[in-house]
Amino acid sequence: MNILVCDDDKEIVDAIGIYLENEGYEIFKAFNGIEAIEMIRDHEIHLIIMDIMMPKMDGIRAIKKIREENNIPLIFLSAKTEDSDKILGLNFGADDYITKPFNPLELIARVKSQLRRYIALGSLETKSNIYRTGGLMIDDDSKTITVDGEDVHLTPVQYKILKLLTEYAGKVFSIEEIYEKVWNETAHSPENTVSVHIRKIREKIEINPKEPKYLKVVWGVGYKVEKI
């Protein structure tokens, strides 16, 4: 997931970048509203963290321009604590507001909350190469997987298996079908190979692997990703 951090204070931008990179996010940086708008036009951004008071173009004017073209979640970051300033930012299209100095854990929690809402509303499901069922989403362009906004890291083979099952959510695939489609060769006793990969995938994407929400076993038949 790509996050744009925009503030005229380079140290704040760098600090926020470090916090979010540690959570697995890709960070883009801008130091005024003009740079932020250009960055959004040139890159796929999934969330913006933006200061209000900046040179050249402040956050209020920037969000007005941004909202003309897209609905990216935006969190305002400002030293101002008055309710009127918060209301002004929210009225111009901000989704959340956090004041400086901020608690890094609170900022990360708010970022994850906004991304979960963004995914749940289907705003990211605008490209044909994005596969989603419930909170499970696969972006085949960037080869990234998220579950309820949290990044999940799979091996290349695990990724291919999950993508196959998610692309055809609800359809049951036999072990032989999975092996032949993923390995591109005729299946010869593939049970152990496929089963091990399936178990690893379930451990990574399920909150409770013993009661899986997404990847389910259809006993005696095969596997499927539940269509939610």
Buried (B, 14 or more C-beta within 10 A) or exposed (E): BBBBBBBBBEEBBBBBBEBBEEEEBBBBBBBBBBBBBEBBEEEBBBBBBBBBEBEEBBBBBBBEBBBEEEEBBBBBBBEBEEEEBBEBBEEBBBBBBBBEEBEBEEBBEBBBBBBBBBBBEEBBEEEEEBBBBBBBBBBBEEEBBBBBBBEBEBEEBBBBBBBBBBBBBEEBBBBBBBBBEBBEEEBEEBEEBBBEBBEBBBEBBBEEBEEBBBBBBEEEEBBBBBEE
